[in-house]
Amino acid sequence: MAQELNGEAANGESFERFLREAGEEAKGNEILKLFLQSWRLVRDLVGKRVAEVATLMETEERVVNVEMLYMPESLKNRIIQEENGKDVVLVMSKKIGKTDLNKNDNRLLIPWGNLRDYSFLNQEEKSILDSQNGAKKGIEVSVIPPSLESNVKLKLKKWKTGYCLTEKWHSLVVNNQENGLEMGVTVNLWSFRNNSSELCFALQKC
């Protein structure tokens, strides 16, 4: 039986037929019956996981990061279904620091050391932020807050220490208790493109 199992496992349809036939033989063999039940369970679990990946990757326009598999369903649905988001990238993961909550600083710092992916900016956006005037003026971006309430409009700027989301950061995000931002809380910052290919972000509280 073990040799047959190894041989038939290489072919999906043949293996399914083999399982059915083996099931008939297993009626009087409790050990074989348990083995077949365990095998079917593993097969179904693996199949479900493969199906989840396929669902995320099936649409070419919605290129996603594999790390999205670990994104909460509520945020995933908001980005993909409601915002029609594509090109999803995990930009940063870090713990909220004291200055991120400070009203006078009024910004979420994205330090160079915490950047996980630099591809979230297109060439035009890089050129703007690399220019002296553009780095100071920034790029307006739409941000989904941790509470998943209405998007807020912030500015993405480039500093010597990294990028930052600023202008109304404190009043629109920190001051909203529904977002639950406190010192030491870990957050993930995701980027994506909307239907107009504009740069957008989603801030996830972990």
Disulfide bonds with the S-S distance in Angstrom:
none
